[in-house]
């Protein structure tokens, strides 16, 4: 974003992140929910209790020990995806495809027992992890990804006067190449989404692809991004606004996917990063409704 001369001139306007303030307001307004929104297993269990569609968790491994498993078999015979129990930015993500009785990552094959040992090792060296089934994109989203799951990052807010839930902005995050996740920090591409229409803008990436950082078409699938309408946008937005009704936290950045089973809430984030607006929209967060809403809420808790 900042490689553009016109953006570099406005560098002092960009926030990029303001995690401490986000956490502070969340602590003041809804401290009891912080662990739910930070811990992916707690988030999953809360969603299940509230009948919110979310990917199931097959197992949790902490410090080399399996602390939770959904089925008697540690991992059913299916492809799985792992990520950190508490983490962000795609840190620690990996996938193991189930093919002909073995689980395969990019370089190795594992039996069920070997995979179990491998995942225990990962939890010892890289922190606690969760294991989930590998989800598939809805057919209408397949043109935006070479295979891995795409998501919307939708930030919603509670209004200070009546607690109504409103959308602030959305970006569409698309995997590229052989990435196992769609995160911009890993090299995925992100496009701005018009909240009213679901129309996509030009996508950008943190790493060059075919010598470019901006994309009107997906660099792998060659399908149009700029100007395309995100399929089922109205359903995705309504789903997200409805989910926020189950939470007290004032501002949440939601990761939502459209899978073969419909809308699915992947996770919610208190520290959703200002750059999730500023990078795809190439504009300062101060030009949205967020700063005014944030200040009004902070005034209530002074």
N, C-alpha and C positions, 0 to 999 in steps of 0.2 A: 504493500500500500504506500509506504513512504518513499519508494523509489521514484515516484512521480514528483516532478518539480512542484506542481500546484499543491500537492498534499504536504510536501516537505515544508512549504512556507507556512502551513497551518499547524506545525507539529505541537505547539504549545496548547492547542485546543483539544488534542486527543488525550483521553484518559487511559486507554488500553486496558487498565485494570484498576480496581479499587477495593480489593478483597477485605482489608481490615474494616472499612466502613460498612460493607455489606454484612459482614459477620456481626458487627456491633448492633446494627438495627435488628437483625434476626434474633440476637440474644435478648434484646429489650422487648421485642414483640411476641416472640414465639420460641423461647429457649427449649421447650420440651420437644420441639420438632427437629432440632439441629441434628441429633444423632440419626433420625430417620432419613434425613436428606443427605447425610454424609455416608452412612453405612448401607451398602447396597442390599445386604440381606435384610436388614430392618425395613428398608424401603419396600422390598419385595413382600415381606410378611404383612406390612401395613396395607399395601395395595390389594393383596389377596383378601384381607379382612374387610376391605371397603368395596370389593367386587370391581376393582379397576383392572382392566386387561393389562398384563405385564408379563414379560418372559419368565418362565419358571426357573428356579434355581435347583440344579440337580445335586450340588454338593458345595460345601464350604470347607476349605483347608486352612488352618492357622498353625503356624510354627511346626509344620510337619505332621499335624494331627487332623484327621477328618472330624470336624465338630458338628457337621450336619450332612445328611444325605436323604434325598427324597424317596429313593427306591432301595430295595434290598440289594440289587446290583449297584455297585458304586456309580458306574456310568452305563446307561443302557447302550445298546448297539446303535449308536447314531453319532453324527458329527457334532462336535462340541466347541464352545467358545469360552475362553477364560479371560478374566480381568481382575484387577485388584479389588479387594473388598471395600477399601476406602481409597479413592484416587480419582484422577481426572486426566484429561488430555490424551486419552488412549494409552496411558502408561501401563505396561504389563499385559497388554492384550495379545492374544494368540488364538489360533484355531487349529483343531485337529480333525481332519476329515476321515470319516469311517468308510473304508474301502476294502472289500473282500476280507473282513474279519480283523483288520488292523486299523489303527489310528495314525494318520500321517500329518506331520507339519511340513514345512518347506524342505526339510532335509532328512528327516528320519521317520521310521515306522515303529509303532509300539503295539504290543499286546495290551489287553486290559490291565493286567498287573504291572506291566512296564510303564504304562501311562500313569497309573496311580502313583507309582514311585517317582516318576518324573514330576508330577504336579506337587508332590510333597516336597521335593527338592526345591522347586520354584518358590513355594511358600516360605521355606527357610531362608532363601537367599534374597527374595524380592518382596516379601510381605504376604499377608493373608490374601487368598484368592477365592473367587466364586467360579463355579462351572455351570454353564447354561447350554441348552440346545442351540445349535447354529441356526439362526433364523434366516428366512428367505424373503427377499423383497416381493411385494405385490407385483404382478405382471406389468402393471401400468408404470411402475417405477424402474423396471429393468433397463430401460434405455439410458438411465442416469448413472449406471454403475457397471463395472466389468464383473461384478459378482458379489462383493461384500455388501453388508447392510448400509443403506443410506438413512439419514435421519434429518428431521427438522429440529433446529434449536429455536424454540418459541419462548420468549420472555413475557410473562404476564404479571399483572399488579393488582392489588386491592386498592380501591379508591378510598381516600381518607374520610369522605363524608358519608358514604352509604355502604362501603365494603363490597360494592360490585366489582367483579373481576373484568379487567380489560386487557387486551393484548397490546404490548408496546412495540415489538418488532419480531421478525423471524428471518432466519437464514437457513438455506438448504445445504446440507453437508453431504458430499458425494465422495465415495472412495475412488481412487485412481490407481492404475497399475495393479500390482499384486498386494496392495495394502489389505490388512485384515480388518481395519477399522476406517472410519471416514474422517477422523480428526484432522483439522487444518495443521496442527502442530506436527503430525506424522507425515504430511504431504498430500492430504486430501484437498479437494477443491470445494469452495463455498460460494454460494450465490445469494444475493438479496432476494427477499420475497415481498411482494406487495401485499400487505395485510388484507386489503379490501378485495383483491381479485385473485391472489395466488400466483400472479405473474412473476416469473423469474427474470433477474437481470444478468449481467455478465459475471461469470464465476472467476475467482482468483485462487492462487495457490502460493504457499510459502516457498516452494521449490519449483524450478523451471521444468516444464514438460514440453519436449520438442522445441526448446528454446523460448518458451513463452510462459508468462505468469498470469495472463488473462485469457479467458476462454468463452467464446460465444457458443461453441459446441464442445461436447465432452471429448477430452483428448484421446480416450480409448474407444468409446462406442461411436463417436462422431455424430451423435444425435444433438439436435438443437437444444441449447439451454436458454440463451438470451431471448426473451419474448415468449417462451413456452409457459403454459399454465400448468402448475403442479397438480397432477391428478388427485381428485378427492380432497382438494384444499379445504372446502367448507366443512367437510366431516372431520378433518384433522384439527382445524381450529376449534370447532365446537367441542370435540373430545377433550382438548387441552384445557379449555375454559371450565368445562365440567369437572375435570380432575382437580383443578385448583380449589374448587368449592370444598374439597375434603381436607384442605390444609389451612392453617392459620397464618403461616408465613406470608409476609407482605409481597415480596418480589421473588419469583422463582423462574429459573431458566430450565425449561423442560426439553428433554431429548425424546422425540416422538418418532416412531417409525410406522410405515404402512406395510404390513407383512401379508403373507398369503391368508392369514386369519383376520385381517382388518387392522384397525388402529391399535398400537401397543405402546404403553408408556415405559420407556427404557429406564429413565431416572429423572430426578429433579435436582437442581443445583441452587444453593444459596449464593455461592460465588460463581456466577455465570459468566464473568469476564466481559468487560466493556468492548473488547476487541471482537466479540461475536456480532456486534453491530458495526463497529468502526471499520473493520477490515472489509467485509463484503459491501457495505454501503459507501465506503470511502468518504465518511462524514463523521463529525464529532458527536458523541453521545449527548453532548450538551444541547444539541439541536432537536432532541426528542422531548417527550413529555416526562421522561424519567427524572431529571434533576429536580423539577418542581415538585413532583410527587414525593420524591425521597426527602426533600427538605420539609414538606408538610408533615410527613410521618415522624421525622426526627424532632420536630417541634412538639409533637404530642408526648414524646418520651423524655424531653429535657427535664 
